[in-house]
């Protein structure tokens, strides 16, 4: 290859890179222009834009609130698993010294994390305090309550706790072992039902967001029908025509997500005090879950993506129907 040919080859490569760079700059400039133009169009009609975003926010609030509630229920379920206990009731003829030895035997079990001995006198005192019948129960000649041992298992799964209960019943001096995990199983079943319900509602309300954005963008396409026909006649591609409407859908979705985040935050603050007061009346501490940084990012990303997808579907369908005259 001669030097002239090498120079021409290099010149052609530089020219190709220049054209590619020019196309990329033009593509980026058009994206920026359409993004700003779509935002200005939304600002030009603030009431209509706000109503559309508010409809999107309302569609997003319910599944997001259920998701937060289920997340809180999972934390509560973990705490309940840690606090799951069995109660081993000792035989009525077991005195206090024998109760201490039985407690030590139970504590030595490999599947037991901790034990707490409640003597018959302590049990009667707690019973009197709980029912407020101190005067009436003090007249009893004998204490009818047996001593008991509260056992905390190492493994709080229902299967492991059931096996442990059977083994503890075989210990000498233990008359009965009470195990009530039905409420824990019901809580897990409710959590599973809540997860499926949240997923179903999320899908349904997500379709609602698609319909809201799609209908809004469809009206915008119809209002600019003549403009679309003109730019199509001079050679504009569907991607070029579709771009401003896609940015409008993304802005609608982002605005709806921000409004949904605001509604969840304000609603959480409004309900925080009554919920905390109600929990304290039951002797518990509970606070409403809040959206953290990751949850907020997921909410805003999902709303923007739904807005973009709704606009894509609406514009694609109507562009196929528009033919230049």
PyMOL commands that set and color helices and strands:
alter all, ss='L'
color gray80, all
select helices_A, chain A and resi 3-44+46-82+96-107+120-131+134-137+158-169+182-223+225-233+238-281+293-321
alter helices_A, ss='H'
color red, helices_A
select strands_A, chain A and resi 85-90+112-118+148-153+174-178
alter strands_A, ss='S'
color yellow, strands_A
deselect
rebuild
show_as cartoon
